[in-house]
Amino acid sequence: MPFQTNGVRNYKKELNWEKTSKPKRVKDRAARNKARAIMEKAGKVSKGDGKDVDHKKPISKGGSTTKSNLRVQSASKNRSYPRKKNGAMK
């Protein structure tokens, strides 16, 4: 459990996680949510369809959240890129 101390789960910290997370993570999550909304509006994905919205040029590499930089992929294909030990893409 990520919010566990001495075997006791800290529900209060879990609920406030977004407020305490790092600003860069919050900004990146907002960009991913915006990308999903753009593709939903275009009718290419729907809620619960098991598809991921992928950035052709990743946000971490300076990519933007514009329709021309987005594509729809299966979740398994989108999450199978080679990664570094810290989870960032190579």
PDB file as gemmi writes it, atoms N, CA and C in Angstrom:
CRYST1    1.000    1.000    1.000  90.00  90.00  90.00 P 1                      
ATOM      1  N   MET A   1       0.824  -1.189   0.000  1.00  0.00           N  
ATOM      2  CA  MET A   1       0.000   0.000   0.000  1.00  0.00           C  
ATOM      3  C   MET A   1       0.865   1.249   0.000  1.00  0.00           C  
ATOM      4  N   PRO A   2       0.580   2.209  -0.829  1.00  0.00           N  
ATOM      5  CA  PRO A   2       1.412   3.394  -0.883  1.00  0.00           C  
ATOM      6  C   PRO A   2       1.252   4.315   0.323  1.00  0.00           C  
ATOM      7  N   PHE A   3       0.128   4.305   0.976  1.00  0.00           N  
ATOM      8  CA  PHE A   3      -0.110   5.192   2.102  1.00  0.00           C  
ATOM      9  C   PHE A   3      -0.298   4.378   3.384  1.00  0.00           C  
ATOM     10  N   GLN A   4       0.686   3.573   3.675  1.00  0.00           N  
ATOM     11  CA  GLN A   4       0.576   2.688   4.814  1.00  0.00           C  
ATOM     12  C   GLN A   4       1.761   2.912   5.749  1.00  0.00           C  
ATOM     13  N   THR A   5       1.468   3.065   7.034  1.00  0.00           N  
ATOM     14  CA  THR A   5       2.505   3.245   8.036  1.00  0.00           C  
ATOM     15  C   THR A   5       2.247   2.255   9.156  1.00  0.00           C  
ATOM     16  N   ASN A   6       3.235   1.443   9.451  1.00  0.00           N  
ATOM     17  CA  ASN A   6       3.119   0.443  10.516  1.00  0.00           C  
ATOM     18  C   ASN A   6       1.881  -0.432  10.349  1.00  0.00           C  
ATOM     19  N   GLY A   7       1.561  -0.777   9.113  1.00  0.00           N  
ATOM     20  CA  GLY A   7       0.434  -1.652   8.846  1.00  0.00           C  
ATOM     21  C   GLY A   7      -0.922  -0.979   8.915  1.00  0.00           C  
ATOM     22  N   VAL A   8      -0.951   0.342   9.151  1.00  0.00           N  
ATOM     23  CA  VAL A   8      -2.215   1.069   9.241  1.00  0.00           C  
ATOM     24  C   VAL A   8      -2.351   1.951   8.004  1.00  0.00           C  
ATOM     25  N   ARG A   9      -3.465   1.843   7.336  1.00  0.00           N  
ATOM     26  CA  ARG A   9      -3.694   2.605   6.113  1.00  0.00           C  
ATOM     27  C   ARG A   9      -4.159   4.013   6.455  1.00  0.00           C  
ATOM     28  N   ASN A  10      -3.529   5.020   5.846  1.00  0.00           N  
ATOM     29  CA  ASN A  10      -3.855   6.413   6.113  1.00  0.00           C  
ATOM     30  C   ASN A  10      -4.826   6.914   5.043  1.00  0.00           C  
ATOM     31  N   TYR A  11      -6.120   6.775   5.311  1.00  0.00           N  
ATOM     32  CA  TYR A  11      -7.137   7.150   4.339  1.00  0.00           C  
ATOM     33  C   TYR A  11      -7.162   8.656   4.102  1.00  0.00           C  
ATOM     34  N   LYS A  12      -6.925   9.428   5.133  1.00  0.00           N  
ATOM     35  CA  LYS A  12      -6.947  10.883   4.990  1.00  0.00           C  
ATOM     36  C   LYS A  12      -5.871  11.338   4.002  1.00  0.00           C  
ATOM     37  N   LYS A  13      -4.678  10.773   4.096  1.00  0.00           N  
ATOM     38  CA  LYS A  13      -3.595  11.126   3.180  1.00  0.00           C  
ATOM     39  C   LYS A  13      -3.919  10.657   1.767  1.00  0.00           C  
ATOM     40  N   GLU A  14      -4.560   9.508   1.651  1.00  0.00           N  
ATOM     41  CA  GLU A  14      -4.950   8.993   0.335  1.00  0.00           C  
ATOM     42  C   GLU A  14      -5.915   9.940  -0.354  1.00  0.00           C  
ATOM     43  N   LEU A  15      -6.888  10.434   0.385  1.00  0.00           N  
ATOM     44  CA  LEU A  15      -7.901  11.313  -0.197  1.00  0.00           C  
ATOM     45  C   LEU A  15      -7.310  12.662  -0.593  1.00  0.00           C  
ATOM     46  N   ASN A  16      -6.286  13.105   0.100  1.00  0.00           N  
ATOM     47  CA  ASN A  16      -5.669  14.391  -0.202  1.00  0.00           C  
ATOM     48  C   ASN A  16      -4.445  14.251  -1.090  1.00  0.00           C  
ATOM     49  N   TRP A  17      -4.271  13.103  -1.732  1.00  0.00           N  
ATOM     50  CA  TRP A  17      -3.076  12.841  -2.510  1.00  0.00           C  
ATOM     51  C   TRP A  17      -2.876  13.847  -3.630  1.00  0.00           C  
ATOM     52  N   GLU A  18      -3.955  14.189  -4.358  1.00  0.00           N  
ATOM     53  CA  GLU A  18      -3.808  15.128  -5.469  1.00  0.00           C  
ATOM     54  C   GLU A  18      -3.320  16.477  -4.989  1.00  0.00           C  
ATOM     55  N   LYS A  19      -3.763  16.901  -3.815  1.00  0.00           N  
ATOM     56  CA  LYS A  19      -3.359  18.201  -3.287  1.00  0.00           C  
ATOM     57  C   LYS A  19      -1.903  18.199  -2.858  1.00  0.00           C  
ATOM     58  N   THR A  20      -1.391  17.041  -2.455  1.00  0.00           N  
ATOM     59  CA  THR A  20      -0.022  16.969  -1.958  1.00  0.00           C  
ATOM     60  C   THR A  20       0.970  16.458  -2.989  1.00  0.00           C  
ATOM     61  N   SER A  21       0.488  16.064  -4.159  1.00  0.00           N  
ATOM     62  CA  SER A  21       1.416  15.549  -5.159  1.00  0.00           C  
ATOM     63  C   SER A  21       2.200  16.695  -5.791  1.00  0.00           C  
ATOM     64  N   LYS A  22       3.270  16.352  -6.435  1.00  0.00           N  
ATOM     65  CA  LYS A  22       4.161  17.353  -7.005  1.00  0.00           C  
ATOM     66  C   LYS A  22       3.471  18.098  -8.146  1.00  0.00           C  
ATOM     67  N   PRO A  23       3.711  19.402  -8.259  1.00  0.00           N  
ATOM     68  CA  PRO A  23       3.044  20.207  -9.294  1.00  0.00           C  
ATOM     69  C   PRO A  23       3.258  19.681 -10.709  1.00  0.00           C  
ATOM     70  N   LYS A  24       4.439  19.148 -11.009  1.00  0.00           N  
ATOM     71  CA  LYS A  24       4.692  18.617 -12.353  1.00  0.00           C  
ATOM     72  C   LYS A  24       3.783  17.428 -12.637  1.00  0.00           C  
ATOM     73  N   ARG A  25       3.593  16.564 -11.656  1.00  0.00           N  
ATOM     74  CA  ARG A  25       2.706  15.408 -11.843  1.00  0.00           C  
ATOM     75  C   ARG A  25       1.273  15.856 -12.064  1.00  0.00           C  
ATOM     76  N   VAL A  26       0.840  16.863 -11.302  1.00  0.00           N  
ATOM     77  CA  VAL A  26      -0.522  17.369 -11.456  1.00  0.00           C  
ATOM     78  C   VAL A  26      -0.692  17.954 -12.852  1.00  0.00           C  
ATOM     79  N   LYS A  27       0.297  18.705 -13.327  1.00  0.00           N  
ATOM     80  CA  LYS A  27       0.247  19.313 -14.655  1.00  0.00           C  
ATOM     81  C   LYS A  27       0.203  18.239 -15.741  1.00  0.00           C  
ATOM     82  N   ASP A  28       1.024  17.210 -15.614  1.00  0.00           N  
ATOM     83  CA  ASP A  28       1.042  16.122 -16.596  1.00  0.00           C  
ATOM     84  C   ASP A  28      -0.274  15.352 -16.601  1.00  0.00           C  
ATOM     85  N   ARG A  29      -0.840  15.117 -15.418  1.00  0.00           N  
ATOM     86  CA  ARG A  29      -2.117  14.413 -15.333  1.00  0.00           C  
ATOM     87  C   ARG A  29      -3.215  15.233 -15.994  1.00  0.00           C  
ATOM     88  N   ALA A  30      -3.178  16.554 -15.800  1.00  0.00           N  
ATOM     89  CA  ALA A  30      -4.150  17.434 -16.440  1.00  0.00           C  
ATOM     90  C   ALA A  30      -4.028  17.373 -17.964  1.00  0.00           C  
ATOM     91  N   ALA A  31      -2.802  17.284 -18.461  1.00  0.00           N  
ATOM     92  CA  ALA A  31      -2.579  17.180 -19.907  1.00  0.00           C  
ATOM     93  C   ALA A  31      -3.131  15.862 -20.442  1.00  0.00           C  
ATOM     94  N   ARG A  32      -2.943  14.780 -19.695  1.00  0.00           N  
ATOM     95  CA  ARG A  32      -3.480  13.487 -20.130  1.00  0.00           C  
ATOM     96  C   ARG A  32      -5.009  13.506 -20.127  1.00  0.00           C  
ATOM     97  N   ASN A  33      -5.595  14.108 -19.107  1.00  0.00           N  
ATOM     98  CA  ASN A  33      -7.054  14.202 -19.045  1.00  0.00           C  
ATOM     99  C   ASN A  33      -7.595  15.054 -20.187  1.00  0.00           C  
ATOM    100  N   LYS A  34      -6.893  16.140 -20.512  1.00  0.00           N  
ATOM    101  CA  LYS A  34      -7.297  17.011 -21.613  1.00  0.00           C  
ATOM    102  C   LYS A  34      -7.234  16.249 -22.932  1.00  0.00           C  
ATOM    103  N   ALA A  35      -6.182  15.458 -23.124  1.00  0.00           N  
ATOM    104  CA  ALA A  35      -6.028  14.668 -24.342  1.00  0.00           C  
ATOM    105  C   ALA A  35      -7.183  13.685 -24.492  1.00  0.00           C  
ATOM    106  N   ARG A  36      -7.538  13.036 -23.403  1.00  0.00           N  
ATOM    107  CA  ARG A  36      -8.652  12.079 -23.435  1.00  0.00           C  
ATOM    108  C   ARG A  36      -9.956  12.787 -23.808  1.00  0.00           C  
ATOM    109  N   ALA A  37     -10.167  13.976 -23.236  1.00  0.00           N  
ATOM    110  CA  ALA A  37     -11.383  14.738 -23.524  1.00  0.00           C  
ATOM    111  C   ALA A  37     -11.447  15.150 -24.992  1.00  0.00           C  
ATOM    112  N   ILE A  38     -10.315  15.532 -25.569  1.00  0.00           N  
ATOM    113  CA  ILE A  38     -10.262  15.912 -26.983  1.00  0.00           C  
ATOM    114  C   ILE A  38     -10.679  14.734 -27.861  1.00  0.00           C  
ATOM    115  N   MET A  39     -10.142  13.557 -27.560  1.00  0.00           N  
ATOM    116  CA  MET A  39     -10.456  12.382 -28.372  1.00  0.00           C  
ATOM    117  C   MET A  39     -11.886  11.888 -28.137  1.00  0.00           C  
ATOM    118  N   GLU A  40     -12.408  12.055 -26.926  1.00  0.00           N  
ATOM    119  CA  GLU A  40     -13.806  11.698 -26.672  1.00  0.00           C  
ATOM    120  C   GLU A  40     -14.729  12.606 -27.477  1.00  0.00           C  
ATOM    121  N   LYS A  41     -14.414  13.890 -27.516  1.00  0.00           N  
ATOM    122  CA  LYS A  41     -15.225  14.844 -28.267  1.00  0.00           C  
ATOM    123  C   LYS A  41     -15.197  14.521 -29.758  1.00  0.00           C  
ATOM    124  N   ALA A  42     -14.054  14.041 -30.246  1.00  0.00           N  
ATOM    125  CA  ALA A  42     -13.927  13.662 -31.657  1.00  0.00           C  
ATOM    126  C   ALA A  42     -14.609  12.323 -31.949  1.00  0.00           C  
ATOM    127  N   GLY A  43     -15.026  11.603 -30.900  1.00  0.00           N  
ATOM    128  CA  GLY A  43     -15.727  10.331 -31.081  1.00  0.00           C  
ATOM    129  C   GLY A  43     -14.812   9.143 -31.308  1.00  0.00           C  
ATOM    130  N   LYS A  44     -13.534   9.292 -31.031  1.00  0.00           N  
ATOM    131  CA  LYS A  44     -12.588   8.203 -31.270  1.00  0.00           C  
ATOM    132  C   LYS A  44     -12.453   7.252 -30.090  1.00  0.00           C  
ATOM    133  N   VAL A  45     -12.791   7.697 -28.884  1.00  0.00           N  
ATOM    134  CA  VAL A  45     -12.770   6.845 -27.700  1.00  0.00           C  
ATOM    135  C   VAL A  45     -14.024   7.125 -26.882  1.00  0.00           C  
ATOM    136  N   SER A  46     -14.334   6.200 -26.002  1.00  0.00           N  
ATOM    137  CA  SER A  46     -15.442   6.406 -25.078  1.00  0.00           C  
ATOM    138  C   SER A  46     -15.041   5.870 -23.710  1.00  0.00           C  
ATOM    139  N   LYS A  47     -15.742   6.292 -22.717  1.00  0.00           N  
ATOM    140  CA  LYS A  47     -15.413   5.894 -21.357  1.00  0.00           C  
ATOM    141  C   LYS A  47     -15.559   4.383 -21.198  1.00  0.00           C  
ATOM    142  N   GLY A  48     -14.526   3.760 -20.641  1.00  0.00           N  
ATOM    143  CA  GLY A  48     -14.566   2.332 -20.366  1.00  0.00           C  
ATOM    144  C   GLY A  48     -14.313   1.440 -21.562  1.00  0.00           C  
ATOM    145  N   ASP A  49     -13.767   1.968 -22.646  1.00  0.00           N  
ATOM    146  CA  ASP A  49     -13.548   1.152 -23.838  1.00  0.00           C  
ATOM    147  C   ASP A  49     -12.220   0.398 -23.830  1.00  0.00           C  
ATOM    148  N   GLY A  50     -11.373   0.646 -22.831  1.00  0.00           N  
ATOM    149  CA  GLY A  50     -10.099  -0.060 -22.736  1.00  0.00           C  
ATOM    150  C   GLY A  50      -9.020   0.485 -23.646  1.00  0.00           C  
ATOM    151  N   LYS A  51      -9.249   1.622 -24.246  1.00  0.00           N  
ATOM    152  CA  LYS A  51      -8.271   2.245 -25.139  1.00  0.00           C  
ATOM    153  C   LYS A  51      -7.542   3.362 -24.399  1.00  0.00           C  
ATOM    154  N   ASP A  52      -6.318   3.627 -24.819  1.00  0.00           N  
ATOM    155  CA  ASP A  52      -5.529   4.729 -24.272  1.00  0.00           C  
ATOM    156  C   ASP A  52      -5.341   5.783 -25.347  1.00  0.00           C  
ATOM    157  N   VAL A  53      -5.288   7.025 -24.905  1.00  0.00           N  
ATOM    158  CA  VAL A  53      -4.946   8.117 -25.806  1.00  0.00           C  
ATOM    159  C   VAL A  53      -3.446   8.344 -25.640  1.00  0.00           C  
ATOM    160  N   ASP A  54      -2.731   8.223 -26.734  1.00  0.00           N  
ATOM    161  CA  ASP A  54      -1.276   8.291 -26.733  1.00  0.00           C  
ATOM    162  C   ASP A  54      -0.820   9.594 -27.368  1.00  0.00           C  
ATOM    163  N   HIS A  55       0.229  10.170 -26.813  1.00  0.00           N  
ATOM    164  CA  HIS A  55       0.873  11.329 -27.427  1.00  0.00           C  
ATOM    165  C   HIS A  55       1.967  10.795 -28.353  1.00  0.00           C  
ATOM    166  N   LYS A  56       1.926  11.163 -29.614  1.00  0.00           N  
ATOM    167  CA  LYS A  56       2.957  10.708 -30.556  1.00  0.00           C  
ATOM    168  C   LYS A  56       4.328  11.170 -30.076  1.00  0.00           C  
ATOM    169  N   LYS A  57       4.440  12.445 -29.729  1.00  0.00           N  
ATOM    170  CA  LYS A  57       5.640  12.952 -29.081  1.00  0.00           C  
ATOM    171  C   LYS A  57       5.260  13.137 -27.615  1.00  0.00           C  
ATOM    172  N   PRO A  58       5.825  12.350 -26.714  1.00  0.00           N  
ATOM    173  CA  PRO A  58       5.405  12.355 -25.309  1.00  0.00           C  
ATOM    174  C   PRO A  58       5.518  13.727 -24.648  1.00  0.00           C  
ATOM    175  N   ILE A  59       4.665  13.961 -23.684  1.00  0.00           N  
ATOM    176  CA  ILE A  59       4.689  15.199 -22.910  1.00  0.00           C  
ATOM    177  C   ILE A  59       6.060  15.369 -22.265  1.00  0.00           C  
ATOM    178  N   SER A  60       6.617  14.260 -21.780  1.00  0.00           N  
ATOM    179  CA  SER A  60       7.915  14.314 -21.108  1.00  0.00           C  
ATOM    180  C   SER A  60       9.049  14.709 -22.044  1.00  0.00           C  
ATOM    181  N   LYS A  61       8.840  14.555 -23.349  1.00  0.00           N  
ATOM    182  CA  LYS A  61       9.856  14.918 -24.338  1.00  0.00           C  
ATOM    183  C   LYS A  61       9.523  16.234 -25.038  1.00  0.00           C  
ATOM    184  N   GLY A  62       8.577  16.999 -24.480  1.00  0.00           N  
ATOM    185  CA  GLY A  62       8.230  18.296 -25.047  1.00  0.00           C  
ATOM    186  C   GLY A  62       7.044  18.282 -25.981  1.00  0.00           C  
ATOM    187  N   GLY A  63       6.304  17.191 -26.030  1.00  0.00           N  
ATOM    188  CA  GLY A  63       5.130  17.105 -26.889  1.00  0.00           C  
ATOM    189  C   GLY A  63       3.981  17.937 -26.348  1.00  0.00           C  
ATOM    190  N   SER A  64       3.036  18.228 -27.212  1.00  0.00           N  
ATOM    191  CA  SER A  64       1.892  19.043 -26.808  1.00  0.00           C  
ATOM    192  C   SER A  64       0.622  18.202 -26.804  1.00  0.00           C  
ATOM    193  N   THR A  65      -0.431  18.780 -26.266  1.00  0.00           N  
ATOM    194  CA  THR A  65      -1.718  18.102 -26.237  1.00  0.00           C  
ATOM    195  C   THR A  65      -2.611  18.741 -27.296  1.00  0.00           C  
ATOM    196  N   THR A  66      -2.253  18.524 -28.540  1.00  0.00           N  
ATOM    197  CA  THR A  66      -3.053  18.979 -29.659  1.00  0.00           C  
ATOM    198  C   THR A  66      -3.532  17.754 -30.422  1.00  0.00           C  
ATOM    199  N   LYS A  67      -4.608  17.918 -31.156  1.00  0.00           N  
ATOM    200  CA  LYS A  67      -5.199  16.780 -31.856  1.00  0.00           C  
ATOM    201  C   LYS A  67      -4.213  16.114 -32.819  1.00  0.00           C  
ATOM    202  N   SER A  68      -3.320  16.916 -33.412  1.00  0.00           N  
ATOM    203  CA  SER A  68      -2.359  16.351 -34.365  1.00  0.00           C  
ATOM    204  C   SER A  68      -1.285  15.503 -33.680  1.00  0.00           C  
ATOM    205  N   ASN A  69      -1.131  15.643 -32.363  1.00  0.00           N  
ATOM    206  CA  ASN A  69      -0.121  14.871 -31.629  1.00  0.00           C  
ATOM    207  C   ASN A  69      -0.743  13.691 -30.876  1.00  0.00           C  
ATOM    208  N   LEU A  70      -2.012  13.440 -31.070  1.00  0.00           N  
ATOM    209  CA  LEU A  70      -2.710  12.385 -30.332  1.00  0.00           C  
ATOM    210  C   LEU A  70      -3.106  11.236 -31.246  1.00  0.00           C  
ATOM    211  N   ARG A  71      -3.136  10.038 -30.672  1.00  0.00           N  
ATOM    212  CA  ARG A  71      -3.619   8.855 -31.378  1.00  0.00           C  
ATOM    213  C   ARG A  71      -4.213   7.899 -30.352  1.00  0.00           C  
ATOM    214  N   VAL A  72      -5.063   7.006 -30.814  1.00  0.00           N  
ATOM    215  CA  VAL A  72      -5.707   6.026 -29.945  1.00  0.00           C  
ATOM    216  C   VAL A  72      -5.007   4.690 -30.138  1.00  0.00           C  
ATOM    217  N   GLN A  73      -4.642   4.059 -29.012  1.00  0.00           N  
ATOM    218  CA  GLN A  73      -4.004   2.742 -29.054  1.00  0.00           C  
ATOM    219  C   GLN A  73      -4.619   1.862 -27.971  1.00  0.00           C  
ATOM    220  N   SER A  74      -4.429   0.566 -28.120  1.00  0.00           N  
ATOM    221  CA  SER A  74      -4.849  -0.332 -27.053  1.00  0.00           C  
ATOM    222  C   SER A  74      -3.981  -0.059 -25.828  1.00  0.00           C  
ATOM    223  N   ALA A  75      -4.518  -0.326 -24.667  1.00  0.00           N  
ATOM    224  CA  ALA A  75      -3.791  -0.054 -23.431  1.00  0.00           C  
ATOM    225  C   ALA A  75      -2.485  -0.845 -23.372  1.00  0.00           C  
ATOM    226  N   SER A  76      -2.516  -2.106 -23.797  1.00  0.00           N  
ATOM    227  CA  SER A  76      -1.303  -2.923 -23.720  1.00  0.00           C  
ATOM    228  C   SER A  76      -0.204  -2.402 -24.649  1.00  0.00           C  
ATOM    229  N   LYS A  77      -0.572  -1.934 -25.822  1.00  0.00           N  
ATOM    230  CA  LYS A  77       0.437  -1.417 -26.746  1.00  0.00           C  
ATOM    231  C   LYS A  77       0.988  -0.080 -26.249  1.00  0.00           C  
ATOM    232  N   ASN A  78       0.137   0.762 -25.731  1.00  0.00           N  
ATOM    233  CA  ASN A  78       0.569   2.083 -25.270  1.00  0.00           C  
ATOM    234  C   ASN A  78       1.488   1.990 -24.062  1.00  0.00           C  
ATOM    235  N   ARG A  79       1.312   1.005 -23.235  1.00  0.00           N  
ATOM    236  CA  ARG A  79       2.091   0.895 -22.002  1.00  0.00           C  
ATOM    237  C   ARG A  79       3.291  -0.033 -22.134  1.00  0.00           C  
ATOM    238  N   SER A  80       3.619  -0.447 -23.354  1.00  0.00           N  
ATOM    239  CA  SER A  80       4.706  -1.401 -23.546  1.00  0.00           C  
ATOM    240  C   SER A  80       5.990  -0.767 -24.070  1.00  0.00           C  
ATOM    241  N   TYR A  81       6.089   0.546 -24.044  1.00  0.00           N  
ATOM    242  CA  TYR A  81       7.312   1.204 -24.488  1.00  0.00           C  
ATOM    243  C   TYR A  81       8.456   0.891 -23.534  1.00  0.00           C  
ATOM    244  N   PRO A  82       9.687   0.848 -24.050  1.00  0.00           N  
ATOM    245  CA  PRO A  82      10.835   0.621 -23.157  1.00  0.00           C  
ATOM    246  C   PRO A  82      10.962   1.784 -22.175  1.00  0.00           C  
ATOM    247  N   ARG A  83      11.216   1.451 -20.940  1.00  0.00           N  
ATOM    248  CA  ARG A  83      11.289   2.478 -19.901  1.00  0.00           C  
ATOM    249  C   ARG A  83      12.575   2.389 -19.123  1.00  0.00           C  
ATOM    250  N   LYS A  84      12.956   3.509 -18.521  1.00  0.00           N  
ATOM    251  CA  LYS A  84      14.120   3.563 -17.639  1.00  0.00           C  
ATOM    252  C   LYS A  84      13.697   3.036 -16.273  1.00  0.00           C  
ATOM    253  N   LYS A  85      14.650   2.902 -15.347  1.00  0.00           N  
ATOM    254  CA  LYS A  85      14.339   2.403 -14.002  1.00  0.00           C  
ATOM    255  C   LYS A  85      13.363   3.288 -13.262  1.00  0.00           C  
ATOM    256  N   ASN A  86      13.387   4.599 -13.521  1.00  0.00           N  
ATOM    257  CA  ASN A  86      12.475   5.522 -12.835  1.00  0.00           C  
ATOM    258  C   ASN A  86      11.106   5.591 -13.492  1.00  0.00           C  
ATOM    259  N   GLY A  87      10.870   4.817 -14.545  1.00  0.00           N  
ATOM    260  CA  GLY A  87       9.572   4.770 -15.198  1.00  0.00           C  
ATOM    261  C   GLY A  87       9.451   5.683 -16.402  1.00  0.00           C  
ATOM    262  N   ALA A  88      10.409   6.567 -16.619  1.00  0.00           N  
ATOM    263  CA  ALA A  88      10.371   7.462 -17.766  1.00  0.00           C  
ATOM    264  C   ALA A  88      10.683   6.689 -19.045  1.00  0.00           C  
ATOM    265  N   MET A  89      10.193   7.189 -20.147  1.00  0.00           N  
ATOM    266  CA  MET A  89      10.471   6.536 -21.430  1.00  0.00           C  
ATOM    267  C   MET A  89      11.914   6.752 -21.842  1.00  0.00           C  
ATOM    268  N   LYS A  90      12.482   5.761 -22.523  1.00  0.00           N  
ATOM    269  CA  LYS A  90      13.859   5.868 -23.016  1.00  0.00           C  
ATOM    270  C   LYS A  90      13.924   6.781 -24.216  1.00  0.00           C  
TER     271      LYS A  90                                                      
END                                                                             
